[in-house]
Amino acid sequence: MIGAGTIGSAIIRGVLDAGLGWSVVATGRKASTLRRIRRLGARVAESNRAAVEEADIAVLAVKPHQLPGVVEEIRGAAWGKVVVSVAAAVPLSWLAERLPGAHLVRAMPNINVVSRTSFTALAAEGVPRRARRLVEALFGALGVYEWVDERHMDALTALSGSGPAFLAEVLDALTLGGVAAGLPRELARKAALYTMLGTARTLLGNGMHPAELRDAVTTPAGTTIKGIMAIQALGAKKALIDAVLEATRRAAELRGAVEAPRA
Ligand SMILES: NC(=O)c1ccc[n+]([C@@H]2O[C@H](COP(=O)([O-])OP(=O)(O)OC[C@H]3O[C@@H](n4cnc5c(N)ncnc54)[C@H](OP(=O)(O)O)[C@@H]3O)[C@@H](O)[C@H]2O)c1
């Protein structure tokens, strides 16, 4: 793990919790990052290059602007290795130019790797089957994955990469709604969390369209329709559609900056 920050640490924890029997070697810069790596049960490597040299699969989890320095460091060591970049907005072509000979995979997981319930989008071109299997073993242990065309990565960065933040906002709003209606805060929080989890599980299980589920629980002149009317009137649904669109635009903007010719 090159860069044990927010997502890197979450992946380390998920991998070690999954019982794959893998050992993890990781890097960071600050003393606090190195302490966190050890606390998670991983080993600290001497350098990014040393970590990649001894790894079967290297995950690059630094910020996009930190990636140029990191790829420069690991260039020779990455030859013939499986290298997964989780950096938003950094295209496979950019990585391929700088890491020749590496089997490159671009991944967009989300923070739910920590509870091994991430939705992870994967993109690669011309990567051998063995390398794909290794990447699938990693992200399969951390939730569900889907191989996608790389052109969908900006939208998925928004929908599923940033999605936990959007849903956290929805959860916070529902919890506050419960508090406004007189519920103790902890009870409101628990009710909101399990309702979101259960709704996702029900929809995954029965394959229903969300609108079908909504209609099934909306009694004419009942309580639910009053809530739905408030959602419609205040444009809450449109706001969530726009959240995904705005985040997608930002991902494209960042990609543009990464792809811009170097001075
Ligand atoms: N956060 C998410 O939910 C999420 C989801 C999907 C994808 N991503 C992608 O994951 C990447 C990391 O995001 P993040 O939120 O985890 O950022 P972060 O918390 O800032 O983590 C980046 C880590 O990289 C380390 N680092 C920076 N330069 C390094 C270097 N030269 N050598 C070794 N380690 C280095 C930093 O260590 P120090 O702190 O010690 O400097 C830090 O621990 C981004 O590209 C982002 O697009 C994030």
The ligand as a MOL file (V3000), in Angstrom:
LIG
                    3D

  0  0  0     0  0            999 V3000
M  V30 BEGIN CTAB
M  V30 COUNTS 48 52 0 0 0
M  V30 BEGIN ATOM
M  V30 1 N -10.9930 8.9410 0.5400 0
M  V30 2 C -11.7890 8.2210 -0.1990 0
M  V30 3 O -12.9360 7.8930 0.1830 0
M  V30 4 C -11.3330 7.7480 -1.5610 0
M  V30 5 C -12.1320 6.8540 -2.2850 0
M  V30 6 C -11.6600 6.3880 -3.5150 0
M  V30 7 C -10.4660 6.8480 -4.0340 0
M  V30 8 N -9.7320 7.7420 -3.3200 0 CHG=1
M  V30 9 C -8.4460 8.1910 -3.8870 0
M  V30 10 O -7.4390 7.7190 -3.0350 0
M  V30 11 C -6.3270 8.6150 -3.0310 0
M  V30 12 C -5.9830 8.9410 -1.5880 0
M  V30 13 O -7.0720 9.6290 -1.0020 0
M  V30 14 P -7.1870 9.7620 0.5930 0
M  V30 15 O -8.4870 10.4210 0.8330 0
M  V30 16 O -6.8840 8.4550 1.2130 0 CHG=-1
M  V30 17 O -5.9990 10.8050 0.8400 0
M  V30 18 P -5.0490 10.9260 2.1350 0
M  V30 19 O -5.8210 10.5990 3.3600 0
M  V30 20 O -4.3830 12.2580 2.0280 0
M  V30 21 O -3.9840 9.7770 1.9240 0
M  V30 22 C -2.8610 9.9250 1.1100 0
M  V30 23 C -1.7180 9.2110 1.8120 0
M  V30 24 O -0.6270 9.1890 0.9360 0
M  V30 25 C 0.5480 9.3680 1.7170 0
M  V30 26 N 1.5940 9.8820 0.8460 0
M  V30 27 C 1.6270 11.0480 0.1710 0
M  V30 28 N 2.7460 11.1590 -0.5510 0
M  V30 29 C 3.4530 10.0240 -0.3120 0
M  V30 30 C 4.7070 9.5430 -0.7470 0
M  V30 31 N 5.4650 10.2240 -1.5980 0
M  V30 32 N 5.1010 8.3300 -0.3120 0
M  V30 33 C 4.3440 7.6010 0.5470 0
M  V30 34 N 3.1570 8.0080 1.0010 0
M  V30 35 C 2.7180 9.2070 0.5760 0
M  V30 36 C 0.1580 10.3380 2.7930 0
M  V30 37 O 1.0160 10.1410 3.8850 0
M  V30 38 P 1.3290 11.2900 4.9710 0
M  V30 39 O -0.0330 11.6750 5.5220 0
M  V30 40 O 2.1970 10.5890 5.9410 0
M  V30 41 O 1.9410 12.3950 4.2080 0
M  V30 42 C -1.2660 9.8950 3.1020 0
M  V30 43 O -1.2500 8.9500 4.1330 0
M  V30 44 C -6.7500 9.8450 -3.8280 0
M  V30 45 O -6.1040 9.8170 -5.0680 0
M  V30 46 C -8.2540 9.7030 -3.9690 0
M  V30 47 O -8.6870 10.1840 -5.2060 0
M  V30 48 C -10.1210 8.1960 -2.0910 0
M  V30 END ATOM
M  V30 BEGIN BOND
M  V30 1 1 1 2
M  V30 2 2 2 3
M  V30 3 1 2 4
M  V30 4 1 4 5
M  V30 5 2 4 48
M  V30 6 2 5 6
M  V30 7 1 6 7
M  V30 8 2 7 8
M  V30 9 1 8 9
M  V30 10 1 8 48
M  V30 11 1 9 10
M  V30 12 1 9 46
M  V30 13 1 10 11
M  V30 14 1 11 12
M  V30 15 1 11 44
M  V30 16 1 12 13
M  V30 17 1 13 14
M  V30 18 2 14 15
M  V30 19 1 14 16
M  V30 20 1 14 17
M  V30 21 1 17 18
M  V30 22 2 18 19
M  V30 23 1 18 20
M  V30 24 1 18 21
M  V30 25 1 21 22
M  V30 26 1 22 23
M  V30 27 1 23 24
M  V30 28 1 23 42
M  V30 29 1 24 25
M  V30 30 1 25 26
M  V30 31 1 25 36
M  V30 32 1 26 27
M  V30 33 1 26 35
M  V30 34 2 27 28
M  V30 35 1 28 29
M  V30 36 1 29 30
M  V30 37 2 29 35
M  V30 38 1 30 31
M  V30 39 2 30 32
M  V30 40 1 32 33
M  V30 41 2 33 34
M  V30 42 1 34 35
M  V30 43 1 36 37
M  V30 44 1 36 42
M  V30 45 1 37 38
M  V30 46 2 38 39
M  V30 47 1 38 40
M  V30 48 1 38 41
M  V30 49 1 42 43
M  V30 50 1 44 45
M  V30 51 1 44 46
M  V30 52 1 46 47
M  V30 END BOND
M  V30 END CTAB
M  END
